[in-house]
């Protein structure tokens, strides 16, 4: 039996203890305080990786264990859901390489591998870890974009709810900071919904708006025009002086806008 086969069998036979050695080595090197369930998951993953490495030496195959790829993606997903940083995961790879290299070096010495044989195994390990690192980074970016998009959508829904107060009358309380995404959301989702509900009057309440710029003022004016085309009369309330000044500076003609100080007075005006 060749020296390579001896090393391969040694890796497979001792996969669990070697996996524990890697996890504990990285943990001690970085002084990490991580939960027990995460340690156990990492050990299971490294057992699979070491078995894969042993098998690859026996049958001369390349590639990466699917378990490692899934584990990498889960790490990324956990960081996104907790709003953590990708760097918190990526910084673990250099010490992992170092611990793994030390273990393989000791095994190579024990079994008398040549420098070329030792180098070949290290190269395989680095390739596997590189794939894991890339999968983690790619998954984090992809999930972060999805998370941001979903958050934007939820905020848009919360920032412009439709509140039915009487038959044919709805209040549209605008809340927070209205950006272009939320303005477009109102155009694409809220306006059709109001048309569907057969609303005659919409009271657009600006009292919850924290900030508005000229571009958004024009967007909101366009939304009012869309309501007019649908036969829905728009009443505006809560337009504070600084907000009204922004609207004026945008070049919008305020003369055609019916405004009231609050929703109560707007409702009283509707007969």
C-alpha positions in Angstrom: 0.0 0.0 0.0 1.4 3.4 -1.0 2.1 6.2 1.5 -0.8 8.2 -0.1 -3.2 5.4 0.6 -2.0 5.2 4.2 -2.7 8.9 4.7 -6.1 8.6 3.0 -7.1 5.8 5.3 -5.7 7.7 8.3 -7.9 10.7 7.5 -11.0 8.6 7.1 -10.4 6.5 10.2 -9.7 9.6 12.3 -12.1 12.1 10.7 -14.0 12.9 13.9 -11.0 13.6 16.1 -9.3 15.6 13.4 -12.5 17.6 12.9 -12.6 18.4 16.6 -8.9 19.4 16.5 -9.6 21.8 13.6 -12.6 23.4 15.2 -11.0 23.8 18.6 -7.8 25.0 17.0 -9.6 27.8 15.2 -11.7 28.7 18.2 -8.6 29.0 20.4 -6.6 30.9 17.8 -9.3 33.5 17.4 -10.5 33.3 21.0 -14.1 32.8 19.7 -17.0 32.6 22.0 -19.5 30.7 19.9 -22.6 28.6 20.9 -22.3 24.8 21.3 -24.8 24.1 18.5 -22.6 26.0 16.1 -19.5 24.1 17.3 -21.3 20.8 16.7 -22.4 21.8 13.2 -18.9 22.8 12.3 -17.5 19.5 13.6 -20.1 17.6 11.5 -19.1 19.6 8.4 -15.4 19.0 8.9 -15.9 15.3 9.4 -17.6 15.3 6.0 -14.8 17.4 4.5 -12.0 15.2 5.9 -13.8 12.0 4.7 -14.1 13.7 1.3 -10.4 14.6 1.3 -9.5 11.0 2.2 -11.7 9.6 -0.5 -10.3 12.0 -3.1 -6.8 10.8 -2.3 -7.9 7.1 -2.7 -9.6 7.6 -6.1 -7.8 10.7 -7.3 -10.9 12.9 -7.7 -11.3 16.7 -7.4 -14.2 18.8 -6.3 -15.8 20.0 -3.1 -18.2 18.2 -0.7 -21.8 19.4 -1.1 -22.0 19.5 2.7 -19.4 22.2 2.8 -21.2 24.3 0.2 -24.5 24.1 2.1 -22.8 24.9 5.4 -21.2 28.0 3.8 -24.6 29.2 2.5 -26.1 28.6 5.9 -23.4 30.7 7.5 -24.1 33.5 5.1 -27.9 33.3 5.7 -27.4 33.4 9.4 -25.3 36.6 9.1 -27.9 38.3 6.9 -30.8 37.4 9.2 -28.9 38.7 12.2 -27.7 41.8 10.2 -24.1 40.7 10.9 -21.1 41.5 8.8 -19.6 39.1 6.3 -16.2 39.9 7.6 -17.1 38.1 10.9 -17.1 34.8 8.9 -14.4 35.5 6.4 -11.8 36.3 9.1 -12.1 32.6 10.2 -10.6 31.3 7.0 -6.9 32.2 7.4 -6.6 30.5 10.9 -8.6 27.6 9.5 -6.0 27.2 6.7 -3.2 27.5 9.3 -4.7 24.8 11.6 -5.5 22.5 8.7 -2.0 22.9 7.3 -0.3 22.1 10.6 -2.4 19.0 11.0 -1.6 17.7 7.4 2.1 18.6 7.9 2.2 16.5 11.1 0.5 13.6 9.3 2.9 14.0 6.3 5.9 13.7 8.6 4.4 10.8 10.5 3.8 8.8 7.2 7.0 10.0 5.5 5.3 11.8 2.6 7.5 13.6 0.0 7.4 17.3 -0.3 5.5 16.9 -3.5 2.9 14.6 -1.9 2.5 17.0 1.0 2.1 20.0 -1.3 -0.5 18.2 -3.3 -2.7 17.6 -0.3 -2.3 21.2 0.9 -3.3 22.4 -2.5 -6.5 20.3 -2.4 -7.4 21.7 1.0 -6.8 25.3 -0.1 -9.0 24.7 -3.2 -11.8 23.4 -1.0 -11.6 26.3 1.4 -11.4 28.8 -1.5 -14.7 27.4 -2.8 -16.3 27.6 0.6 -15.1 31.2 1.0 -16.5 32.2 -2.4 -19.8 30.4 -1.7 -20.2 32.2 1.6 -19.5 35.7 0.1 -21.7 35.1 -3.0 -24.6 33.8 -0.8 -24.2 36.7 1.6 -24.4 39.3 -1.3 -27.4 37.6 -2.9 -29.3 37.2 0.4 -28.4 40.7 1.5 -29.9 42.2 -1.7 -33.0 40.1 -1.3 -33.3 41.1 2.4 -32.9 44.8 1.6 -35.5 44.5 -1.2 -38.0 42.8 1.2 -37.3 45.4 3.9 -37.9 48.2 1.4 -41.2 46.6 0.3 -42.4 46.2 3.9 -41.4 49.8 4.8 -43.1 51.0 1.7 -46.3 49.2 2.8 -46.1 50.7 6.3 -45.3 54.2 5.0 -48.4 54.5 3.0 -51.3 52.5 4.4 -54.9 53.0 3.1 -57.3 53.7 5.9 -61.0 53.6 5.1 -62.8 56.1 7.4 -66.2 56.3 5.7 -67.8 54.9 2.6 -66.0 56.3 -0.4 -63.5 58.2 1.8 -59.9 57.0 2.7 -57.0 58.5 4.5 -53.5 58.0 3.1 -51.2 58.7 6.0 -47.7 59.2 4.6 -45.2 58.1 7.3 -41.4 58.5 7.7 -39.1 59.4 4.8 -40.6 59.1 1.4 -37.9 58.1 -1.1 -38.2 57.3 -4.8 -38.8 53.6 -4.0 -41.8 54.4 -1.8 -43.1 57.0 -4.2 -43.1 54.4 -7.0 -44.7 51.9 -4.6 -47.6 54.3 -4.1 -48.0 54.8 -7.8 -47.9 51.1 -8.6 -49.7 49.6 -5.6 -51.6 52.2 -3.7 -53.3 54.1 -6.5 -54.7 51.0 -8.2 -55.9 49.7 -4.8 -57.8 53.0 -4.2 -59.3 52.8 -7.7 -60.4 49.2 -6.9 -62.0 50.2 -3.7 -64.1 52.9 -5.5 -62.9 55.7 -3.3 -64.2 59.2 -4.1 -62.0 61.2 -1.7 -58.5 60.6 -0.6 -57.0 62.6 2.3 -53.2 62.6 1.9 -51.9 63.3 5.4 -48.3 64.6 5.4 -48.1 65.1 9.2 -46.0 61.9 9.6 -43.4 62.9 6.9 -40.0 63.5 8.3 -38.3 64.8 5.2 -39.2 65.4 1.5 -37.0 66.7 -1.3 -37.9 68.3 -4.6 -37.9 65.1 -6.6 -40.2 63.4 -4.3 -42.5 66.4 -4.1 -42.9 66.1 -7.9 -43.6 62.3 -7.5 -46.3 63.0 -5.0 -47.8 65.7 -7.2 -47.9 63.2 -10.1 -49.7 60.7 -7.8 -52.3 63.5 -7.1 -52.8 63.9 -10.8 -53.3 60.2 -11.2 -56.1 60.4 -8.6 -57.6 63.2 -10.5 -57.7 61.2 -13.7 -59.4 58.4 -11.8 -62.1 60.8 -10.6 -60.8 60.7 -7.0 -60.6 64.1 -5.3 -57.4 64.6 -3.2 -57.3 66.6 -0.1 -53.9 67.4 1.6 -53.4 67.7 5.3 -50.5 68.1 7.7 -48.3 69.9 5.2 -45.9 71.7 7.6 -44.2 75.0 6.5 -40.9 73.4 5.6 -42.6 70.7 3.6 -44.8 73.3 1.8 -41.7 75.3 1.0 -40.1 72.3 -0.6 -43.2 71.8 -2.7 -43.1 75.4 -3.8 -39.4 75.2 -4.7 -40.1 72.2 -6.9 -42.1 74.5 -9.2 -45.5 72.9 -8.4 -48.5 75.2 -8.5 -50.1 75.0 -5.1 -53.2 76.9 -6.2 -54.9 73.7 -7.4 -54.1 71.7 -4.2 -56.8 71.7 -1.5 -55.1 71.7 1.9 -56.3 71.5 5.5 -54.4 71.7 8.8 -55.5 68.2 9.9 -57.6 65.2 8.9 -60.5 66.2 11.0 -61.0 69.4 9.2 -60.6 67.7 5.8 -63.3 65.2 6.8 -65.6 68.0 7.9 -65.2 69.7 4.5 -66.6 66.6 2.6 -70.4 66.8 2.3 
